[in-house]
Each structure stands twice: as C-alpha cells, then as structure tokens.
Amino acid sequence: MDLSTIVGIVAAFGLMIMAIMSGSGITIFIDFAALIVVSGGTVGATLVHYPFKEVSRAFGVLKKAFFHKEEKPSDTIDALIRYSNKARKEGILSLQSVIPEIKDPFFIKGVQMAVDGQEPEAMKEMLDREIEYIIERHEEGAEIFVAMGTYAPAMGMIGTLIGLVQMLQTMNDPSTIGPAMAMALLTTFYGAVMANVFFLPVSGKLRNRSQSEVLKKTLISEGMKSILAGENPRIMEQKLHAFVAPKYRASFFNKKKG
C-alpha cells in the first residue's frame, strides 16, 4: 500500500472535516442531489470525451496509486550484473535457470529472447517498442484523470447555475431561497474537492509511477542488450548508472567486496 497517497487523502479530507466541524455540523455539507450532479456529470462528460474501454482501463490502473511496491533502480542493476556474470561464465543458455526467480514479465521476456538467440540490436528494438507502447497507455490513463479534474469544477459551476435559477424563480417564497443557494454552493464545493483532492493528484501519482516503471524497463532493455553482446559487467554497470540518480549508483562489485 502506498502510504503517501493514503496519508495525503486522509490529511486533506481530515483537515476539511475539522474546519467544517469547528463552525457547524457536517450534515449541512451533505447534499445528494448536488453530489449526483457533479459526479454523474463528470463521468458523463468523460465518457463523451473518451471511449468506454479507455475510461474503464483508467479506473483499472487506479489501484497503482494506492497499492505499489517501490523497487530501487539499484536492485534491477544488481540483478542484471549477476545475470551478466553468469552468462559470461556459463554461457547465455544458463540464464534459462534464472527465469523462475524473475517476477517482472518484461524482464522474463528479455531473458527469454536472449536465451532464444535473438540478436542484441533486434532484441533491444523490440523491448524499446514495447516501452513506447507502455508510455502511451500510462499517459492515456493519467490524461483521463486530468480531464475529470477539469470537468468536475465545470459541473460544479453548472450545478451552481441550476441552484441560482431555482432560487431566482422562487424569490417570492423566502423558505426556498436557502436550500437552493445551498445546493448552488455545494456543487461548486464538491467539484473543487473532487478535482483538487482526488482526480488531479491521482493523475500526478500515476505519472510518477509510470516514470519509475519506464526507468526500470529501460535499464532491463539496455542491460539485456549488453549481456547478449558479451559486454564486460563493469562497463555495463557504468552505462546503466547513467540512467539513475547518484544515490542509486553504488557499485555491485564494491558491495560484493564489502
């Protein structure tokens, strides 16, 4: 479970509830008609913009914002160095034995292609093409949540207009002015909260997840090419370190000595 996502959402909603409770009861901020206008309108507008399959897929990857096991780039580099040493000592076919210990399907695919005798450049080209498609899919999912973060405040404004029209039409009855104005303001409130506490932050989190995943797959692509080309593991490590931040550049060989 991603702690920062949970803490962020709990803190945002918690502080809002505290502010509400300090001045009045929370029940006056609950209006199902206003909530339906904003949430239903946001989903409806999103479905007009994007095909149903894409919207469904975006909500399918939503779990990545809440459940994610962070893997350090150095772990991927260390694994590639181990496999490189094994391939140089025992031959490329010996990598068949390490496949069961690998959990990443992309990594398994790269190792299997190497074992099957794929040419280094051809293998890297195929892996890089898959990375490009992954980037496109991830960007599409994040973009849908950005769109929903745009539509939610707009639907809140539409709800506000609905409430104002209802209020103006019943100005001769003072008892109806309060409920109509409350709905008008609550739709704007709901739209702003949905956009700025959920949709837009989730979009940013999914983009961060995508960057981490793409980095890992890029390291695998470059590393497997070097392994298949018979490159010295130390040289391969130096190449892979160029892709990561300095804090992840601890040498595998120094760790081994230590």
RAWOVEN-V902338 format. One line per field, one symbol per residue. ss: DSSP state (@ for helix, = for strand, . for the rest). psi: psi as a letter, one per 40 degrees, with the letter a starting at -180 (. if undefined). A space follows every 50 residues. Layout:
# RAWOVEN-V902338
ss=???
psi=???
This chain:
# RAWOVEN-V902338
ss=..@@@@@@@@@@@@@@@@@@@@@..@@@@..@@@@@@@@@@@@@@@@@@. .@@@@@@@@@..@@@@......@@@@@@@@@@@@@@@@@@.@@@@@@@@@ @...@@@@@@@@@@@....@@@@@@@@@@@@@@@@@@@@@@@@@@@@@@@ @@@@@@@@@@@@@@@@@@@....@@@@@@@@@@@@@@@@@@@@@@@@@@@ @@@@@@@@@@@@@@@@@@@@@@@@@@@@....@@@@@@@@@....@@@.. .@@@@@@.
psi=hhdddddddddddddddddddddaiedeehhddddddddddddddddddi idddddddddedddddhhhhhidddddddddddddddddeideeedeedd ehdhdddddddddddefiiddddddddddddddddddddddddddddddd ddddddddddddddddddefdegdeedddddddddddddddddddedcdd ddddddddddddddddddddddddddddefihdddddddddeeiideefh hdddddd.
